[in-house]
């Protein structure tokens, strides 16, 4: 398909986002402080212990391998459908339909899970200040605020995300440099590339936790229709996001080890009633004062930023799916004033309220149940979409007649596809163990949602080809 450029009414707000805005909006989904406080301590315990910094280095290289082909194709694709548009241009409309519905299921799952986690975390954080409310009230407040921001202009979301993410980085780096300045617990020397540590414990679990800390960076292309000079902004934002996330976690996990001692970090975390308090213990030990309390508040804001980012993704995928005939056309409309995908935003807000009501009504735990069960569905879906996207890149450039560098358009996308596919299979087969649903129906139903979503999307696109072949032929085309 030629690199056409379509213009017209009912579009997203053009030229709204620069490099910094796009970068911070996608980094907010990766939620740096949530990763440090929530995922990293569990990765030390369940993964490979002191091999975690090297694991983050490995995963950073994997993400850069994926980004090479992704960025190369982004110069030919300007469409808010991101993975959907790549699949359409590389593998055809039916596979694109599958990706579109998988994206809606996966990103909704990520957002629903984070809404539960925010409720659980906020209950403890604000409870320490004497503000005691049920967890679902905090989740409800977050849903309302995110819904208002998502309904309005995208640059409002960008300004909020920039402030929140900068605060997250600053508080973690303050603790990092305090550890660095005091020389850690027993000095700063650490065998970073110790193969024994890297291969100890469960390397696969460590890779999965590290990978989860990157989820969200891939959404730079979602903002292609709203970015200034997207052919430059999107590639730069993609690489910048990967490098910022990767270097941040490599540096921070190394200093967490140095701050505790290589031989003590796993026992120390294991002895805590709640592993997610580990970072705050370090903050109290090395900085003290109000910093641990401030970090707790920023933990909540970190989750809020991530929820808002996924809300934006869902609204835009809904908009594209409506615009291109996969969902009812009303989803393909934009707000007359804000030029936001307001219909998808409102529907997503309603869905979040329904899911919150179900979990609160059944008195399920917001972290152990709502977050653990549902968020892994999102991880599974993103891995599936990244696998399909890497294959789409290869197909697109092989057909284009101008494949460019084989390393960028063939070798690295193939490596990425194989790694992502292997991780997808691992999570799918071990979903029950990862979510503590082994032996129950949920251990099979939840992971099955992703392939089922793919089949539904495939059939919707198949029907679109039969009923509106012109619309089918335009799937994934450039929009400006």
Residue pairs with C-beta under 8 A, 6 or more apart in sequence:
1 89
1 476
1 477
3 76
3 478
4 477
4 478
5 78
5 478
5 479
5 480
6 474
6 477
6 478
6 479
6 480
7 479
7 480
10 323
10 332
10 333
10 334
11 225
11 334
11 339
11 479
12 80
12 154
12 225
12 226
12 316
12 319
12 334
12 339
12 340
12 341
13 153
13 154
13 155
13 226
13 334
13 338
13 339
13 340
14 225
14 226
14 480
15 226
15 227
15 228
16 153
16 154
16 155
16 158
16 226
16 227
16 228
17 25
17 154
17 155
17 158
17 223
17 226
17 227
17 228
17 233
18 227
18 228
18 233
19 233
19 236
19 237
19 240
20 162
21 155
21 158
21 161
21 162
22 158
22 220
22 223
22 227
22 233
22 234
22 237
23 220
23 237
23 240
23 241
23 244
24 158
24 161
24 162
24 165
24 166
25 157
25 158
25 161
25 223
25 309
25 312
26 216
26 217
26 218
26 219
26 220
26 237
26 241
26 309
27 165
27 216
27 217
27 241
27 244
27 245
28 161
28 164
28 165
28 216
28 305
28 306
28 308
28 309
29 110
29 215
29 216
29 217
29 219
29 305
29 306
29 309
29 310
29 313
30 213
30 214
30 215
30 216
30 217
30 241
30 245
30 306
31 114
31 168
31 216
31 302
31 303
31 305
31 306
32 165
32 168
32 169
32 172
32 245
32 248
32 302
33 168
33 171
33 172
33 295
33 298
33 299
33 302
34 117
34 299
34 302
34 303
34 306
35 212
35 213
35 249
36 172
36 249
36 252
36 279
37 276
37 278
37 279
37 280
37 295
37 299
38 117
38 276
38 299
39 209
39 212
39 213
40 52
40 209
40 213
40 249
40 252
40 253
40 256
40 279
41 269
41 272
41 275
41 276
41 278
41 279
42 209
42 275
42 276
43 52
43 55
43 205
43 206
43 209
43 210
44 52
44 256
44 265
44 266
44 269
45 266
45 269
45 270
45 275
46 201
46 202
46 205
46 206
46 209
47 55
47 201
47 202
47 203
47 205
47 206
47 207
47 209
48 55
48 197
48 198
48 199
48 200
48 201
48 202
48 203
48 205
48 206
49 197
49 200
49 201
49 265
49 266
50 190
50 194
50 197
50 200
50 257
50 262
50 265
50 266
51 194
51 197
51 198
51 199
51 200
51 201
51 203
51 206
52 206
52 210
52 253
52 257
53 192
53 250
53 253
53 254
53 257
54 192
54 193
54 194
54 197
54 198
55 198
55 203
55 206
55 207
55 210
56 210
56 213
56 246
56 249
56 250
56 253
57 246
57 250
58 207
58 210
59 207
59 210
59 211
59 213
59 214
59 246
60 242
60 243
60 245
60 246
60 247
60 250
62 211
62 416
62 419
63 214
63 217
63 242
63 245
63 246
64 239
64 242
65 412
65 413
65 415
65 416
65 419
66 218
66 386
66 389
66 390
66 412
66 413
66 416
66 420
67 238
67 239
67 242
68 407
68 408
68 412
68 413
69 390
69 393
69 394
69 397
69 408
69 409
69 412
69 413
69 416
70 86
70 218
70 221
70 238
70 389
70 390
70 393
71 234
71 235
71 238
71 239
72 393
72 397
72 404
72 408
72 409
73 86
73 89
73 90
73 392
73 393
73 396
73 397
74 220
74 221
74 224
74 230
74 231
74 234
74 235
74 238
75 231
75 235
76 89
76 396
76 400
77 85
77 86
77 89
77 221
77 224
77 476
77 478
78 224
78 225
78 230
78 231
78 478
78 479
78 480
79 85
79 221
79 224
79 225
79 320
79 476
79 477
79 478
79 479
80 222
80 223
80 224
80 225
80 226
80 316
80 317
80 319
80 320
80 479
81 88
81 96
81 100
81 222
81 316
81 317
81 320
81 321
81 324
81 476
82 103
82 218
82 219
82 221
82 222
82 224
82 316
82 317
83 99
83 103
83 218
83 221
83 385
83 386
83 388
83 389
84 96
84 99
84 100
84 103
84 317
84 320
84 321
84 476
85 96
85 221
85 320
85 476
86 99
86 221
86 389
86 392
86 393
86 396
86 476
87 95
87 96
87 98
87 99
87 388
87 389
87 392
87 476
88 95
88 96
88 475
88 476
89 392
89 396
89 476
90 389
90 391
90 392
90 393
90 394
90 395
90 396
91 388
91 391
91 392
91 395
93 461
93 464
93 465
93 472
93 473
93 475
93 476
94 458
94 461
94 462
94 465
95 388
95 392
95 458
95 461
96 461
96 475
96 476
97 326
97 457
97 458
97 459
97 460
97 461
97 462
97 464
97 475
98 388
98 453
98 454
98 455
98 457
98 458
98 461
99 385
99 388
99 389
99 454
99 457
100 317
100 320
100 321
100 326
100 457
101 321
101 326
101 453
101 454
101 456
101 457
101 460
102 381
102 384
102 385
102 450
102 453
102 454
102 457
103 313
103 317
103 381
103 385
104 314
104 317
104 318
104 321
104 453
105 377
105 381
105 449
105 450
105 453
106 377
106 378
106 380
106 381
106 382
106 384
106 385
106 450
106 453
107 310
107 313
107 314
107 317
107 378
107 381
108 310
108 314
108 348
108 351
108 378
109 374
109 375
109 377
109 378
109 381
109 449
110 215
110 310
110 375
110 378
110 379
110 382
111 307
111 310
111 311
111 314
111 348
111 352
111 378
112 352
112 355
112 370
112 374
112 375
113 370
113 371
113 372
113 373
113 374
113 375
113 376
113 377
113 378
114 303
114 306
114 307
114 310
114 371
114 375
115 139
115 142
115 143
115 307
115 352
115 355
115 356
115 370
116 135
116 139
116 356
116 359
116 366
116 367
116 369
116 370
116 371
116 374
117 303
117 366
117 367
117 370
117 371
117 375
118 138
118 139
118 142
118 300
118 303
118 304
118 307
119 135
119 136
119 137
119 138
119 139
119 142
119 366
119 370
120 135
120 365
120 366
120 367
120 371
121 276
121 299
121 300
121 303
121 367
122 135
122 138
122 139
122 300
123 132
123 133
123 134
123 135
123 138
124 296
125 296
125 297
125 299
125 300
126 132
126 133
126 138
126 300
128 293
128 296
129 293
134 360
135 360
135 366
136 356
136 359
136 360
136 366
138 300
139 356
139 360
139 366
140 353
140 356
142 303
142 304
142 307
143 307
143 349
143 352
143 353
143 356
144 349
145 304
146 304
146 307
146 308
146 311
146 349
147 311
147 345
147 346
147 348
147 349
147 352
149 156
149 157
149 160
149 308
149 311
150 157
150 308
150 311
150 312
150 315
150 340
150 345
150 348
150 349
151 335
151 338
151 340
151 342
151 345
151 346
152 338
152 340
153 338
153 339
153 340
154 223
154 226
154 312
154 340
157 308
157 312
160 305
160 308
161 305
161 308
161 309
164 298
164 301
164 302
164 304
164 305
165 305
167 298
167 301
168 298
168 301
168 302
168 305
169 248
171 283
171 291
171 294
171 295
171 298
172 248
172 252
172 279
174 287
174 291
175 255
175 279
175 282
175 283
175 286
175 287
175 291
175 295
176 251
176 252
176 255
178 286
178 287
179 255
179 256
179 258
179 259
179 282
179 286
180 188
180 255
180 258
182 286
184 255
184 258
184 259
184 261
185 258
185 259
185 260
185 261
185 264
186 261
187 258
188 258
190 254
190 257
190 258
190 262
191 197
192 254
204 426
207 423
208 379
208 423
208 426
208 427
208 434
210 249
211 379
211 383
211 423
212 379
213 245
213 249
214 242
214 245
214 246
215 378
215 379
215 382
216 306
216 309
216 310
217 238
217 241
217 242
217 245
218 238
218 382
218 385
218 386
218 389
219 309
219 313
220 234
220 237
220 238
220 241
221 234
221 238
222 312
222 313
222 316
222 317
223 234
223 316
224 230
224 234
225 479
225 480
227 233
227 234
227 237
256 265
256 278
256 279
256 282
257 265
259 282
259 285
259 286
260 268
260 282
268 278
269 275
269 278
272 278
272 281
279 295
280 292
280 295
280 296
283 291
283 292
283 295
284 291
284 292
311 345
311 348
311 349
314 344
314 348
315 340
315 341
315 342
315 344
315 345
315 348
316 341
316 344
317 344
318 327
318 331
318 341
318 343
318 344
318 347
318 348
319 331
319 332
319 334
319 341
319 343
319 344
320 332
321 327
321 331
321 332
322 328
322 329
322 330
322 331
322 332
322 333
322 343
322 344
323 329
323 331
323 332
324 332
324 471
324 474
324 475
324 476
325 464
325 468
325 471
325 472
325 475
326 457
326 460
326 461
326 464
330 343
331 341
331 343
331 344
331 347
333 342
333 343
334 340
334 341
334 342
335 341
335 342
355 370
359 366
359 369
359 370
364 370
368 436
372 435
372 436
373 435
373 437
373 442
373 446
374 446
376 427
376 431
376 434
376 435
376 446
376 447
377 446
377 447
377 449
377 450
379 427
380 424
380 427
380 428
380 431
380 447
380 450
381 450
381 453
383 420
383 421
383 423
383 424
383 427
384 420
384 424
384 450
384 454
386 416
386 420
387 417
387 420
387 421
387 424
390 413
390 414
390 416
390 417
390 420
391 413
391 417
393 409
393 413
394 409
394 410
394 413
394 414
394 417
397 403
397 404
397 409
397 410
398 410
403 409
403 410
427 434
427 447
428 447
428 450
431 437
431 443
431 444
431 446
431 447
432 438
432 439
432 440
432 443
432 444
435 442
435 443
435 446
437 443
437 446
461 472
461 475
464 471
464 472
464 475
465 472
